[in-house]
Amino acid sequence: MEERLFWESFKETVKKLIPDFFTLGNLSLGVMALLYMLEHRYDLSISLIFIAMVLDGIDGKLAVKLNVNSERGKQLDSLCDLVSFGVVPAALFYAVSLKYFGNFGLAAALFFPLAGAWRLARFNLMTSSEKGDFIGLPITIAGGALVALILQGFFNNTWIAFPYILLLSLLMVSKIRYPAMKRKFKNDKETGSFSFLFFYLGIIIFIVLILLQREWIFYLLSAYVGIGLFCGLYKALKVLKKDKALLSVPWNNRSDF
């Protein structure tokens, strides 16, 4: 009886640790990317960051699927993301492009992980009911999009690098909403199954791109960045249009708004 309880407790503990192993794998790849960057092996560093993106996507979905969400896992995920998709991409981008901008490039490289840290802290303070779409560009996408630009060789050492990293940094701390797959599927199993299937199909496509056509990842991530910008601009124009309509209505008729 005691042996049975021991093995049940052991299996439950291992089950809880499985998502954490993927999260720590994400961090390990980020650190490896940083070390290879110091050896000027930039190409390998970029590939490791892309693989870390895959692990970062899987760990959260595994936690949901295994029903082992925890505060420790959430905090660990944020710390690992800050390194792998904040510090390392900024350092890599500085080494390849931003160093030519002098102190301005150094400031831009510093601003990127600071913006990422701010966004992660804001996300961790949100309640479960508030977590629908992402508010601000996720640091995982921002870091991936940053290093993906390096693969587009004609952009390196040009003026585009400086405003590009600033744009990604500002998008992270912005309140622009980006589409996110729902984190909880308990209430609707049918929708949850479809969401998981769609997500893992996306993971497979991303892995194929890493192996066969890494340059295309830039366009894939840029499309996601552009979706948020377009939706944010559209909503801002709607609010502006409504405000103009309000100003054009006489005071005594404004109760309709």
Backbone as a ProteinNet text record, in pm:
[ID]
protein_1_A
[PRIMARY]
MEERLFWESFKETVKKLIPDFFTLGNLSLGVMALLYMLEHRYDLSISLIFIAMVLDGIDGKLAVKLNVNSERGKQLDSLCDLVSFGVVPAALFYAVSLKYFGNFGLAAALFFPLAGAWRLARFNLMTSSEKGDFIGLPITIAGGALVALILQGFFNNTWIAFPYILLLSLLMVSKIRYPAMKRKFKNDKETGSFSFLFFYLGIIIFIVLILLQREWIFYLLSAYVGIGLFCGLYKALKVLKKDKALLSVPWNNRSDF
[TERTIARY]
83.2	0	87.5	187.7	277.1	357.1	396.8	472.6	386.9	260	168	150.8	134.6	120.8	247.9	362.9	489.8	497.9	463.5	473.5	370.6	253.5	154	201.4	262.8	317.2	433.3	515.9	630.1	583.6	483.2	431.6	367.9	299.8	237	343.4	452.6	561.4	627.2	654.1	714.5	621.9	492.6	393.7	398.3	413.1	417.5	545.9	653.4	782.6	801.8	719.9	738.2	737.7	636.8	641.7	763.9	809.4	926.4	1052.5	1061	1176.4	1184.5	1069.4	1066.8	1105	1056.7	1089.9	1239.4	1298.3	1442.6	1522	1464.5	1527.3	1533	1427.3	1423	1537.6	1554.3	1661.7	1799.3	1815.9	1944.4	1983.6	1886.7	1914.7	1949.9	1882.4	1913.4	2055.7	2097.8	2233.9	2335.3	2304.8	2393.9	2406	2294.6	2296.6	2386.4	2382.2	2466.9	2615	2646.3	2785.6	2839.1	2755.4	2798.5	2812.9	2731.4	2744.3	2880.9	2929.4	3060.6	3171.6	3143.6	3239.8	3213.9	3123.7	3088.1	3020.4	2955.8	2880.3	2733.5	2707.5	2576.5	2468.3	2502.7	2404.7	2349	2438.1	2395.5	2314.9	2353.8	2280.9	2136.5	2117	1981.6	1897.3	1955.1	1882.2	1841.6	1929.7	1898.9	1784.9	1781.6	1671.5	1539.7	1541.3	1420.3	1370.4	1463	1423.2	1369	1428.7	1378.8	1235.7	1202.2	1065	967.6	1011.8	927	902.5	1008.2	993.7	906.8	919.5	838.7	691	662.4	522.6	466	550.2	503	480.9	566.2	557.4	423.6	374.5	245.8	130.2	131.2	23.8	28.5	150	162.3	105.9	133.8	82.5	-69.7	-131	-276.9	-328.5	-264.3	-308.6	-296.6	-187.9	-165	-231.9	-290.6	-358.4	-263	-143.7	-43.3	4.1	-87.4	-50.5	-9.8	93.8	140.2	201.2	203.9	266	415.5	478.4	621.3	649.7	567.8	587.5	571.9	475.3	453.2	572.7	624.3	738	864.2	883.3	999.9	996.8	879	863.6	901.8	859.8	890.3	1039.8	1105	1248.6	1326.9	1287.2	1354.9	1330.7	1208.3	1175.6	1257.5	1277.2	1352.4	1495.4	1553.6	1689.8	1692	1611	1617.4	1564.8	1465.2	1401.5	1414.3	1481.1	1504.2	1652.3	1728.7	1870.5	1950.9	1933.2	2015.8	1989	1863.3	1841.3	1894.8	1879.7	1930.2	2082	2150.2	2295.9	2340.8	2270.5	2303.9	2281.4	2170.3	2138.5	2238.5	2282.3	2382.4	2514.8	2554.9	2682	2683.7	2567.7	2561.9	2533.1	2441.4	2395.1	2407.9	2361.4	2348	2479.5	2587.8	2716.1	2763.3	2712.3	2751.2	2681.8	2584.3	2514	2572	2680.7	2745.1	2658.5	2654.9	2578.8	2428.6	2380.4	2238.5	2203	2290.4	2267.9	2272.6	2365.3	2374.8	2248.7	2196.4	2074.2	1954.7	1948.4	1838.5	1845.3	1966.8	1983.7	1945.6	1971.5	1934.7	1784.1	1722.7	1579	1496.4	1544.7	1467.5	1438.9	1540.3	1508.7	1435	1457.8	1383.5	1234.3	1203.5	1063.6	1004.6	1084.2	1037	1009.5	1097.4	1077.4	950.3	926.8	805.3	680.5	683.1	567.1	541.8	647.3	632.6	577.9	626.6	576.4	428.9	391.2	250.4	163.2	212.2	136.3	116.6	220.1	211.4	116.6	91.4	0.5	-145.7	-168.3	-305.4	-374.3	-503.3	-581.7	-617.6	-660.5	-694.5	-805.1	-900.6	-1012.8	-969	-854.3	-805.1	-720	-678.6	-585.9	-661.5	-690.4	-749.1	-647.4	-666.4	-564.8	-444.7	-328.7	-210.2	-224	-184.8	-180	-33.9	-2.7	134.8	194.8	293.1	358.7	430.7	404.8	474.7	625.4	701.2	845.9	904.2	838.7	886.3	885.2	775.9	764.9	861.2	872.4	961	1106.5	1149.8	1287.1	1313.9	1216.7	1232.5	1237	1149.1	1145.8	1274	1332.7	1455.4	1571.5	1591.9	1704.4	1674.3	1544.3	1508.7	1550	1553.2	1595.7	1741.4	1822.6	1964.3	1981	1888	1895.7	1870.3	1802.8	1783.4	1905.8	2011.4	2142	2143.8	2056.2	2059.7	2010.8	1950.2	1905	2014.1	2115.7	2218.5	2304.9	2349.7	2436.8	2370.3	2237.4	2165.5	2085.4	2029.4	1951.9	1825.7	1780.6	1656.2	1668.2	1787.7	1805.8	1764.2	1798.4	1771.2	1621.3	1544.4	1400.7	1328.4	1383.6	1318.8	1316.1	1429.5	1432.9	1352.7	1349.9	1267.9	1119.2	1079.3	939.2	897.1	978.3	945	939.1	1029.4	1030.6	903.6	865.3	745	619.1	617.2	500.8	485.4	596.8	587.7	521.8	554.1	498.2	366.3	325.7	199.8	81	-38.3	-160.6	-233.7	-160.3	-216.9	-240.9	-356.9	-391.6	-344.8	-286.4	-242.4	-317.4	-356.1	-433.1	-353.5	-420.5	-357	-454.2	-400.8	-485.8	-525	-647.7	-697	-618.1	-595.3	-512.2	-588.6	-720.6	-798.8	-904.9	-914	-1006.2	-1102.5	-1114.2	-1192.8	-1341.8	-1389.5	-1533.4	-1584.5	-1496.7	-1538.2	-1433.7	-1451.3	-1352.1	-1336	-1444.9	-1436.8	-1351.7	-1376.3	-1296.9	-1153.1	-1134.6	-999.5	-921.1	-978.8	-909.5	-869.1	-961.1	-929.7	-817.2	-818.9	-716	-579.3	-575.4	-449.4	-398.7	-489	-449.7	-393.6	-460.2	-415.8	-279.8	-262.8	-137.6	-20.8	-38.4	71.2	100.7	1.6	26.4	116.9	90.3	175.9	318	331.5	464.3	540.4	471.4	535.2	582.7	497.7	534.9	657.4	659.8	772	901.3	893.2	1010.8	1061.5	968.1	1006.6	1079.9	1031.3	1098	1238.2	1253.3	1385.5	1483.2	1435.3	1521.4	1548.6	1449.4	1460.4	1470.4	1400.4	1394.1	1382.4	1489.7	1482.6	1449.4	1489.1	1464.9	1316.7	1231.7	1088	1028.8	1099.4	1048.7	1031.7	1118.9	1108.1	972.8	931	803.7	685.2	699.5	593	572.2	681.2	671.1	632.9	680.4	644.6	495.2	437.2	292.8	215.9	263.3	197.8	210.6	330.6	352.1	259.9	246.6	162.8	15.4	-29.8	-170.6	-207.3	-121.5	-148.3	-148.4	-52.5	-46.3	-171.6	-215.1	-333	-457.7	-473.9	-591.5	-589	-469.9	-458.6	-490.7	-444.1	-473	-621.4	-681.3	-824	-908.7	-875.2	-950.5	-930.8	-807.3	-781.1	-861.1	-873.5	-951	-1099.4	-1147.5	-1288.2	-1317.2	-1225.1	-1243	-1239.1	-1145.6	-1134.7	-1260.9	-1314.6	-1436.6	-1554.3	-1559.8	-1668.4	-1656.7	-1531.6	-1510	-1550.7	-1518.5	-1557.1	-1708.4	-1773.8	-1920.2	-1981.7	-1917.8	-1967	-1954.6	-1844.1	-1821.9	-1917	-1962.9	-2051.2	-2196.9	-2229.5	-2368.1	-2391.5	-2502.9	-2534	-2537.6	-2506.9	-2497.6	-2626.1	-2741.2	-2867.5	-2905	-2831.7	-2861.1	-2756.1	-2661.7	-2549.3	-2583.5	-2702.1	-2740.3	-2747.7	-2751.4	-2759.8	-2624.9	-2517	-2383.9	-2346.5
-120.5	0	126.7	127.3	242.2	257.9	144.2	150	208.4	170.4	222.7	373.1	420.6	563.3	637.8	572.8	635.6	656.9	552.3	563.5	661.2	666.6	764.2	905.8	926.7	1058.5	1092.6	994.1	1015.2	1054.1	981.1	1011.3	1149.1	1188	1319.8	1429.3	1405.4	1503.4	1519	1406.6	1409.6	1481.7	1453.6	1517	1668.8	1716.8	1860.6	1923.6	1843.5	1896.6	1897.1	1820.9	1809.4	1946.1	2033.1	2165.3	2247.1	2230.8	2305.3	2262.8	2134.5	2086.4	2158	2177.7	2249.7	2396.3	2455.3	2594.9	2611.9	2520.1	2526.4	2495.7	2414	2390	2517.9	2596.6	2727.2	2814.4	2821.2	2901.2	2848.6	2716.1	2656.1	2693.3	2689.5	2726.5	2874.5	2957.7	3100	3127.4	3060.2	3077.7	3026.2	2911.8	2858.7	2956.3	3017.4	3115.5	3233.4	3274.9	3385	3346.5	3225.5	3180	3165.8	3111.8	3100.3	3238	3333.9	3469.5	3528.4	3497.7	3546.1	3487.5	3372.4	3311.3	3353.5	3451.5	3505.1	3400.2	3304.5	3204	3246.1	3356.6	3419.8	3331.6	3262.3	3180.6	3072.3	3008.4	2904.6	2964.9	3082.1	3149.5	3176.2	3221	3249	3122.1	3012.4	2885.2	2840.8	2858.8	2818.3	2902.9	3030.8	3116.2	3072	3033.4	2984.6	2856	2766.8	2642.1	2671.1	2769.8	2810.3	2861.6	2926.1	2972.2	2854.9	2746.2	2626.1	2571.2	2559.3	2507.2	2598.6	2728.3	2824.3	2809	2776.5	2755.1	2626.5	2525.1	2393	2387.6	2451.5	2434.5	2479.7	2594	2642.8	2552.2	2503.4	2415.2	2281.9	2235	2111.1	2128.5	2244.2	2270.9	2269.5	2323.8	2324	2182	2111.4	1976.7	1880.7	1894.6	1806.7	1858	1979.1	2040.6	2058.9	2114.2	2134.4	2279.7	2372.9	2514	2550.1	2629.5	2669.9	2808.6	2875	3007	2997.3	2889.8	2871	2861.1	2784.1	2769.3	2900.5	2982.7	3111.4	3203.9	3210.3	3297.4	3246.4	3114.5	3055.7	3083.5	3073.4	3097.7	3242	3336.3	3477.1	3505.1	3446.9	3467.6	3410.8	3292.5	3230	3308.2	3357	3435.7	3563.9	3627.2	3752	3731.3	3616.3	3587.1	3548.6	3447.6	3390.6	3483.1	3566	3648.7	3799	3833.6	3973.3	4007.7	3950.8	3983	3931	3803.1	3742.2	3802.8	3815.7	3878.9	4021.8	4097.8	4235.4	4237.3	4148.5	4141.4	4098.8	4002.4	3953.4	4061.8	4132.2	4238.1	4353.4	4379.3	4484	4444.3	4318.4	4271.5	4276	4252.7	4245.8	4381.9	4460.4	4582.7	4709.2	4705.7	4829	4890.7	4814.7	4870.2	4982.4	4984.3	5088.4	5221.7	5219.5	5342.2	5406.2	5351.4	5408.4	5398.2	5506.9	5507.8	5495.1	5543.5	5529.7	5381.6	5308.8	5165.7	5092.2	5132.7	5070.9	5096.2	5219.6	5253.9	5174.6	5158.3	5082.6	4936.4	4880.3	4741.1	4722.3	4823.1	4816.5	4829.8	4915.4	4940.7	4816	4732.3	4615.4	4518.4	4468.4	4378.9	4448.1	4579.6	4652.1	4655.7	4678.6	4677.2	4538.3	4436.7	4299.2	4265.6	4311.5	4286	4353.7	4475.3	4548.7	4473.7	4423.8	4354.2	4223.9	4150.8	4024.4	4049.3	4154.9	4187.5	4225.3	4301.7	4340.8	4218.2	4125.9	4004.2	3920	3907.8	3824.3	3882.1	4012.4	4075.7	4067.2	4024.2	4013.6	3892.9	3905.5	3792.7	3700.1	3579.9	3481.3	3531.1	3605.4	3654.8	3761.2	3827.5	3931.5	3877.1	3750.8	3693.1	3631.8	3712.3	3663.6	3683.2	3788	3825.7	3884.8	3878.9	3940.6	4092	4157.9	4304	4343.1	4397.3	4423.5	4303.7	4329.7	4223.3	4128.1	3997.1	3902	3907.8	3896.2	3906.1	3793.3	3678	3566.3	3604	3664.3	3706.2	3820.7	3914.8	4029.9	3985.1	3895	3845.9	3767.7	3684.5	3608.5	3697.6	3798.8	3890.8	3972.8	4003	4081.7	4005.8	3880.9	3804.8	3757.3	3743.1	3700.2	3804.7	3932.1	4037.1	4018.6	3962.5	3941.6	3849.1	3753.7	3660.5	3729.3	3844.6	3923.2	4012.9	3959.3	4024	4166	4200.6	4335.1	4441.4	4401.1	4497.1	4530.2	4445.4	4464.3	4586.6	4651.6	4768.8	4884.9	4890	4999.8	5075.2	5188.4	5270.2	5199.8	5095.5	5026	4957.6	4911.6	4834.9	4914.5	5043.1	5124	5144.4	5194.7	5210.3	5076.8	4970.3	4838.9	4787.7	4795.4	4747.1	4838.4	4967.9	5059.3	5029.6	4998.6	4965.8	4842	4736.8	4614.2	4640	4721.7	4753.7	4826.9	4926	5003.4	4918.9	4826.7	4738.7	4647.7	4607.6	4521.3	4593.4	4720	4793.1	4861.5	4853.3	4914.6	4833.5	4887.3	4816.4	4764.6	4753.9	4695.8	4546.7	4500.6	4359.6	4273.9	4160.4	4062.6	3931.9	3864.3	3740	3632.3	3563.4	3454.9	3339.1	3219.5	3102.2	3096.9	3066.2	3066.2	2967.5	3006.8	2925.9	2817.4	2828.9	2728.8	2670.6	2540.3	2471.1	2379.7	2403.8	2313.3	2321.9	2440.4	2458.9	2409.2	2395.5	2354.3	2258.7	2132.5	2033.9	2030.8	2050.2	2045.2	2159.9	2281	2396.2	2380.7	2327.3	2306.8	2211.4	2099.5	2002.3	2064.7	2140.8	2205.9	2306.4	2380.8	2480.6	2415.8	2303.8	2233.7	2180.7	2126.5	2075	2185.6	2300.2	2414.3	2463.8	2466.4	2514.3	2423.6	2293.3	2201.4	2194.9	2219.4	2229.8	2349.9	2459.6	2577.4	2550	2472.5	2436	2354.3	2260.3	2176	2260.4	2353.4	2441.4	2525	2573.9	2655.8	2574.3	2450	2363.5	2335.6	2313	2289.3	2410.5	2530	2652	2664.7	2626.9	2632.2	2540.6	2423.8	2324.3	2354.7	2409.9	2420.9	2563.9	2658.4	2793.5	2896.6	2916.2	3005.4	3149.9	3190.7	3328.7	3362.6	3263.9	3288.8	3320.8	3283.4	3309.4	3459.1	3538.5	3684.2	3732.3	3681.9	3724.7	3672.4	3552.7	3495.5	3579.3	3610.7	3689.4	3833.9	3887	4024.2	4035.5	3929.3	3929.2	3937	3865	3869.1	4008.4	4065	4201.6	4299.1	4282.5	4371.3	4360.1	4240.1	4220.4	4309.3	4309.4	4392.2	4540.3	4582.6	4722.8	4764.5	4679	4709.4	4717.7	4618.1	4618	4737.5	4770.8	4885.6	5016	5030	5150.8	5159.5	5045.1	5042.3	5084.8	5034.1	5069.9	5217.1	5266	5407.1	5498.1	5459.5	5538.1	5535.9	5419.4	5409.2	5502	5503.8	5591.7	5737.6	5770.8	5907.5	5949.1	5855.9	5884.8	5907.2	5826.7	5841.4	5973.7	6011.9	6138.9	6257	6249	6355.8	6365	6247.7	6246.1	6307.4	6280.6	6334.7	6486.8	6536.9	6680.9	6755.4	6684.3	6748.4	6749.9	6677.9	6671.2	6781.5	6851.1	6952.6	6893.6	6979	6931.1	6864.6	6918.9	6865.3	6730.1	6685.2	6554.9	6449.2	6477.8	6386.7	6271.3	6265.8	6155.3	6023.2	6029.6	5906.6	5834.5	5900.1	5840	5768.7
0	0	0	89	97.1	-32.5	-90.3	-215.7	-327.7	-328.7	-430.5	-415.4	-290.4	-265.9	-305.5	-281.3	-317.8	-468.8	-546.1	-691.7	-748.6	-687.4	-731.5	-705.7	-588.7	-555.8	-649	-680.1	-769.2	-909.4	-959.8	-1093.9	-1099.4	-991.6	-987.1	-986.2	-913.3	-908.3	-1045.1	-1111.2	-1244.7	-1342.7	-1329.9	-1416.6	-1402.7	-1279.9	-1255.9	-1309.9	-1316.2	-1358.6	-1509.8	-1583	-1728	-1797.4	-1773	-1837.6	-1797.2	-1670.1	-1623.7	-1697.5	-1734.1	-1810.6	-1945.4	-2009.8	-2136.9	-2116.5	-2005.8	-1975.9	-1952.7	-1875.4	-1850.5	-1977.3	-2064.6	-2194.1	-2275.5	-2267.8	-2332	-2280.7	-2149.3	-2090.3	-2131.2	-2131.5	-2168.2	-2310.6	-2400.8	-2539.2	-2550.5	-2470.7	-2471.6	-2424.7	-2317.5	-2267	-2368.9	-2430.5	-2533.9	-2651.1	-2688.1	-2797	-2761.5	-2634.6	-2589.1	-2595	-2552.3	-2553.4	-2695.4	-2784.8	-2924.8	-2990.1	-2944.2	-2996.9	-2961.3	-2840.9	-2799.7	-2886.2	-2948.2	-3039.8	-3184.3	-3201.6	-3333.6	-3422.5	-3360.9	-3436.3	-3436.8	-3504.1	-3500.7	-3563.2	-3667.9	-3736.6	-3643.9	-3570	-3476	-3361.9	-3316.4	-3208.6	-3248.8	-3371.9	-3420	-3422.5	-3468.9	-3473.8	-3333.8	-3236.7	-3098.7	-3041.1	-3074.3	-3028	-3089.9	-3216.7	-3281.3	-3215.3	-3182.5	-3115.7	-2976.6	-2908.7	-2777.1	-2787.4	-2897.9	-2919.4	-2923.8	-2985.5	-2991.8	-2852.2	-2773.2	-2636.8	-2552.1	-2572.3	-2496.1	-2529.2	-2653.5	-2690.4	-2634.2	-2626.7	-2583.4	-2433	-2354.1	-2208.6	-2151.8	-2199.7	-2148.6	-2186.7	-2310.4	-2354.5	-2281.4	-2251	-2173.3	-2032.4	-1972.9	-1838.2	-1836.9	-1942	-1952	-1975.2	-2066.3	-2102	-1984.1	-1907.3	-1792.7	-1665.2	-1676.4	-1562.4	-1444	-1474.1	-1368.8	-1367.5	-1395.3	-1387.5	-1245.7	-1232.2	-1099.5	-1105.7	-991.8	-983.6	-1010.5	-963.2	-987.9	-1136.3	-1207.1	-1350.7	-1424.7	-1382.3	-1447.3	-1428	-1304.5	-1277.3	-1346	-1346.2	-1412	-1561.7	-1619.8	-1763.1	-1797.8	-1714.8	-1740.4	-1729.8	-1628.6	-1612.3	-1730.6	-1775.1	-1888.7	-2016.9	-2034.6	-2154.2	-2159.6	-2044	-2041.1	-2090.9	-2056.6	-2101.1	-2248.8	-2284.6	-2418.8	-2527.1	-2494.2	-2596.7	-2569.4	-2458.4	-2428	-2432.5	-2340.6	-2327.8	-2447.4	-2479.1	-2584.7	-2722.6	-2768.5	-2898.9	-2905.8	-2796.1	-2795.5	-2808.7	-2735.5	-2744.2	-2883.3	-2940.8	-3074.3	-3179.7	-3167.6	-3263.6	-3251.8	-3129.2	-3109.3	-3174.9	-3155.7	-3210.4	-3362.8	-3424.7	-3570.7	-3633.7	-3574	-3639.2	-3555.9	-3430.9	-3353.7	-3311.2	-3307.3	-3263.8	-3356.1	-3478.1	-3573.3	-3543.8	-3451.9	-3415.5	-3289.7	-3236.8	-3119.3	-2994.8	-2917.8	-2792.7	-2815.8	-2930.9	-2961.7	-2980.1	-3045.3	-3062.4	-2930.5	-2843.7	-2711.6	-2630.4	-2637	-2564.4	-2617.3	-2748.9	-2809	-2768.1	-2764.5	-2722.8	-2576.2	-2493.7	-2352	-2333.8	-2413.4	-2401.1	-2432.1	-2522.8	-2564.9	-2449.1	-2375.4	-2263.2	-2149.2	-2131.9	-2028.7	-2061.8	-2189.9	-2232.9	-2216.6	-2248.4	-2231.8	-2086.6	-1995.9	-1853.1	-1803.2	-1850.5	-1811.3	-1857.6	-1980.4	-2033.4	-1957.8	-1925.8	-1852.7	-1712.8	-1646.8	-1513.2	-1518.5	-1619.5	-1635.3	-1659.6	-1740.4	-1769.6	-1643.7	-1562	-1442	-1337.8	-1344.4	-1248.2	-1292.1	-1415.4	-1465.1	-1403.9	-1380	-1330.2	-1445.9	-1412.7	-1515.7	-1607.2	-1551.2	-1631.9	-1731.6	-1704.5	-1793.6	-1906.6	-1896.2	-1993.6	-2110.3	-2207.5	-2331.1	-2441	-2519.3	-2615.8	-2542.8	-2608.5	-2550.6	-2553.6	-2445.7	-2442.1	-2459.3	-2574.7	-2610	-2682.6	-2764.7	-2841.1	-2745.9	-2752.9	-2665.7	-2686.5	-2579.8	-2588.7	-2673.3	-2674.9	-2757.1	-2905.1	-2949.3	-3089.1	-3118.1	-3024.7	-3044.3	-3057.9	-2969.6	-2976	-3103.2	-3141.7	-3264.9	-3387	-3391.2	-3504.9	-3512.6	-3396.2	-3394	-3458.6	-3415.9	-3472.1	-3613.6	-3645.8	-3781.6	-3884	-3843	-3935.5	-3977.4	-3888	-3919.1	-4039	-4052.4	-4164.8	-4298.1	-4293	-4414.8	-4431.2	-4484.6	-4484.5	-4533.3	-4629	-4685	-4587.6	-4473.4	-4373	-4271.8	-4262.3	-4160.8	-4192.2	-4085.6	-4095.4	-4169.7	-4168.2	-4231.9	-4125.8	-4165.5	-4072.1	-4025.4	-4095.7	-4059.5	-3924	-3889.6	-3766.2	-3642.2	-3637.9	-3519.3	-3494.9	-3593.1	-3567.9	-3552	-3610.2	-3601.2	-3457.2	-3388.3	-3249.9	-3158.4	-3189.1	-3109.8	-3127	-3250.3	-3276.7	-3199.1	-3203.5	-3130.4	-2980.3	-2929.9	-2786.2	-2745.3	-2824.3	-2793	-2804.2	-2899.4	-2914.2	-2793.2	-2731.9	-2614.1	-2496.7	-2478.1	-2363.3	-2397.4	-2523.5	-2563.7	-2512.2	-2534.3	-2497.6	-2620.8	-2729.9	-2852.2	-2829.7	-2868.4	-2847.7	-2964.8	-2928.5	-3027.2	-3004.3	-3111.8	-3096.8	-3024.7	-2933.7	-2858.1	-2849.4	-2855	-2835.1	-2687.8	-2661	-2524.2	-2438.8	-2314.2	-2226.4	-2152.8	-2150.2	-2077.1	-2169.1	-2166.9	-2257	-2179.4	-2049.8	-1967.3	-1996.8	-2031.4	-2049.2	-2183.2	-2278.8	-2412.9	-2469.7	-2451	-2492.8	-2644.3	-2713.8	-2860.5	-2913.5	-2864.4	-2905.2	-2859.4	-2738.1	-2686.8	-2773.1	-2814.4	-2897.8	-3029.8	-3089.4	-3217.2	-3199.4	-3089.3	-3064.1	-3048.4	-2974.6	-2957.6	-3090.9	-3171	-3302.2	-3389.2	-3389.3	-3468.2	-3418.6	-3287.3	-3229.1	-3267.5	-3251.3	-3281.2	-3429.9	-3512.4	-3656.4	-3683.9	-3614.8	-3628.3	-3581.5	-3472.5	-3422	-3526.5	-3589.2	-3691	-3808.9	-3853.9	-3965.5	-3927.6	-3804.3	-3759.4	-3757	-3710.7	-3707.5	-3848.8	-3940.7	-4080.5	-4136.6	-4103.8	-4150.4	-4091	-3964.6	-3901.8	-3975.6	-4014	-4077.5	-4224.5	-4294.4	-4439.1	-4491.7	-4430.2	-4487.7	-4376.8	-4301.8	-4186	-4224.9	-4344.7	-4386.9	-4388.5	-4411.1	-4416.8	-4280.1	-4173.4	-4038.7	-4016.3	-4075.3	-4063	-4114.4	-4229.5	-4288.8	-4207.3	-4152.3	-4069.6	-3943.5	-3873.8	-3750.6	-3779.2	-3890.8	-3928.8	-3955.9	-4013.1	-4038.6	-3906.7	-3805.3	-3674.3	-3611.8	-3621.5	-3570	-3641.3	-3773.6	-3853.1	-3820	-3783.4	-3747.5	-3628.5	-3526.6	-3409.6	-3442.9	-3526	-3566.2	-3642.9	-3733.8	-3813.8	-3726.4	-3636.9	-3548.9	-3453.7	-3402.1	-3312.7	-3382.6	-3506.5	-3584.4	-3617	-3649.6	-3682.9	-3562.5	-3444.2	-3324.4	-3289	-3309.3	-3280	-3372.3	-3498.6	-3594.2	-3559.9	-3510.4	-3470.2	-3353.1	-3255	-3138.7	-3182.1	-3272.2	-3322.3	-3396.3	-3475.9	-3550.6	-3455.8	-3349.9	-3253.3	-3179.1	-3144.9	-3075.7	-3163.3	-3292.6	-3383.8	-3396.3	-3399.4	-3407.8	-3282.3	-3167.4	-3040.9	-3037.5	-3090.2	-3090.5	-3184.7	-3288	-3385.7	-3343.3	-3235	-3187.3	-3084.7	-3091.5	-2991.2	-2851	-2751.1	-2613.4	-2566.1	-2606.3	-2555.2	-2615.1	-2717.6	-2779.3	-2751.4	-2660.7	-2638.2	-2544.8	-2497.2	-2408.1	-2482.4	-2616.7	-2695.7	-2700.4	-2667.2	-2681.1	-2553.2
[MASK]
+++++++++++++++++++++++++++++++++++++++++++++++++++++++++++++++++++++++++++++++++++++++++++++++++++++++++++++++++++++++++++++++++++++++++++++++++++++++++++++++++++++++++++++++++++++++++++++++++++++++++++++++++++++++++++++++++++++++++++++++++++++++++++++++++

